[in-house]
Amino acid sequence: MTEMGKTAVIIANGRFPRGEYPKYIMRSADVTVCCDGAFDRYLKASEKIFGRLKLPDAVIGDMDSISEKRRKEYSDIMVRESEQETNDQTKAFTYILKRWPDVSFIHIIGATGGRTDHTIGNVSLLMEYARTYDLDAMGISVDMISDTETIFAVTDTIEFQCGQGRRISIFSPDNSLKIRSQGLVWPTDGVIFDNWWKASLNRASEDTVRLEFSHRSIALIMMD
C-alpha cells in the first residue's frame, strides 16, 4: 500500500470500552458506523469521548433496537438492513467497503465482552472477512479492539512488532496448518490446531514475532 487511506470504526453491541486506547481510536476515525443495538450507548458516551455530541456516519441493522422517535430524529443516518443471513457487524463491515472504498483501516469496537456466544461468533467473523475478501490486496487492515485485547486475522506468513513480554494467543480452525514461530517463549512448530487452546497463552520473547505458515490458510492473533 503506497498511500494511507481513511480509518473507519464499527461500534458493535458488546461491552462499550472504558479505556483510553479504544476511545482514542474512536476519536481518530474518519468514518464511524454503529450497529443499531449500540446506537443509544454511543450517543450517551459521545460527549465524554469527543467533548460534544458527535453522530456516527451511519447506523445499520433492522432497527428493532431503536425507538421510533430516534429513528425519525436521525433518519438521515439510518441504514435499514433486515436480511438475517449476516449479523449487524458484518452488515456494517460490508457497508463500509461499498460506501468508503478509500478506507485502509477498519477497527471494530464493542464486539466482545457481552454474551459469550456473541463474542465467539463476532471474533470468528474476522477470519471470515479475511477468507472472503483479499484484504491484503485491497490494502485494508481489520482488527477488533477492546479494553483488554487487540485481535486480527492472518492468512499467510506474517512478521509483526508487538513488544517483548506481550501476551499472544493464536487460534486456527485448520488442523492441517503448521506454524513455525520466532520470537515466542513457547514455539508453535509442533502445534496441531485441532482445538482452540492449543497455541493460546503464549508470550513474546522478542519485540518482533514471525509466524511462518506451511500453506495459505487462516488464523486469529489475539494480543493483550
N, C-alpha and C positions, 0 to 999 in steps of 0.2 A: 504494500500500500504506500503510495508516494504522497498522498495528500490526506490530511486528517479531516474527517467529516464531523458531523454533528454527534452529540451524545443524547441518547434517549433513556428515559426511566419509565418502567412499568411499575405501578403500585398495585400489588395484589392484596387479597383479603386475609392474609395471615396475621402474624404479630407485627404491629406497627413499630418501627425502630425507635429506640430512645437514645442510642449512642450518637456521637458527633459524626463519625465517618459516613454512615448512611445518609444523615441529614446533609452533609457536605455534598455528597453525590447528587442528592435531590436539588440542592441549590445551584449546582453547576450544570444541570441538564439543560439542553436546548429544547427538548421535547419531553412532555410528561403525559402519559396515558394511564388513566385509572381504570381498574376493573370496577364494575358498578358497586359491588359489595364493599369496596374500600373508600368510596367517594365521601361518605359522611365523616369518617375518621380523618381523611386527608384534609377536608375543609376545616375541621376543628384544630388540626395541628398546623395548618398553614401559617397562621400569624406568628407562632413561635419559631417556625423554621425559617420563614422568609422575612419576618418583620412586618408583614402585611398579608392581606388575603390575596392569594395567588391561585387562580383557577388552572386546572390541567388543560392541555390542548384538546383532550378528548376523554370521554367516559364511555366504556364499551361493555356490553353484556345484554342480557334480556330485559334489564331494567326492573326486575321484580323486587330488587333490594332497595330501590329508590322511591321515595314518596311521590305521589302525583304532583304535589306542589313543587318539589325540587326538579322534577322532570320538565315542568313548564318553565320554571325560573331559569334553568340552564339548558334549555332545549337546543341552543346553537352548538353545544359541545357533546350532545348525546349521540352515540352511535349504537343503534339497536341491532343486535345480532342474536337471533332467537334459536338458531340451529344448535342441536345438542351433541353433535359429533365431537366437538372440541370444547375445552373449558375456556373461561374468560382470559386466563393468562395467555393461552395460545391465540385467541382472537386478538388480543392486544399486540402480541408479537407480530402476527401476520399483517395487521393493520399498519403498524409502523413500517414494515418492509415495503408495503404498497404506497403509503402516503408520504413517507420521507425516505426516498431512495438514497439520499446523501448521508444517512446515518452510518457511523462507523462503530459506535459502541452502544450496546443495549444492556442496561443494568436492571435487574428485576429485584424489587424490594418488597418485603412483606409476603414472600411466597412460603415461608417456613414458620414454625412456632405455633401454629394453630392445631387443628386435628392432625394426628399422625398420618392417617391415610392421605389427607390432602398434601401434607408435606412430602411424603414419598412420591406421590403422583407428580407434584409440581417439579421436584428435583429431577425426576427421571425424564421429564419433558425436555430438559436441556440436551440430553442425548438424542432425543427425537428431532429437535431442531437441527443439531449438528449432522444427523444422519440424512435428514430430508433436504436440507439446503447445504450447498458447498460454501459455508460461511467464510472459509479461508480465501477462496477465490473471489468472493464478494467483498472481501476486506472488512468483515464485520466481526467484532468480538462480543460475546454474550456471556454474562455471568449473573449469579444471584448473590446478593449482599444482605447480610443481617448484622445484628449486634455481635454475633459470635463467630461468623464464618463467611468466607467467600467460596463459591462453588462454580466450576466451569467444566465443560465437556471438551474432550480432545479426541481426534480421530486418527492420529498418527504420532510418530516420534516428536517429542517436544522438549525444549530446554527453557526453563523459566527461572527468574530471580525470585527468591522468596525470603531470604534471610536465614542464617544459621539458627537452629533451635525451633523453627516454626513447626507446628504440628500439621501433619499432612495425612490424609486418607485417600486411598484410590479404590474405586469401585468399577466393575465391568460386568456386563451380562454375558460376555463371550468367553466361555471356558476353554476355547482353543487359543486364546491370546496369551502370549508370553511378553512380559515387560521387563527388560533389563534396566536396572536403575543405577544412577550415580548420584551421590550427594544425599542419600538417605541412611539413617542409622541402621535400619534393617533392610537389606537389599531385597528386591522383589523378584529376582531372577528365577527362583524356583516356585513362585506362587502359581497355583491353578485357580483361576477365578470361577469357582463353582459355588461360592457363597459370598455374600456381601461383606462379611467381616474379614475376609482373607488378607487384605492389604490395608486394613484400617489401623488407626492409632500409631502411625509412624511419626518420624521427626526428621527434619532436615539437619544433616551433619555439616553441610556447607551452605554458602549463600546461594549457590546455583544448583538446581536439581535437573537432571536429564533422565527422561523416560524413553527408552528405545523400544518401539513396538515390533513384534515379529511380523506383523502384517497390518494393513489398514483396517481399523476396527472402531471401537467406541469405548470410552472410559470417562468416569467422573473424577475430578480432583476437588477435594474439599480441604481448605486451609483455615486455620484459626486467625 
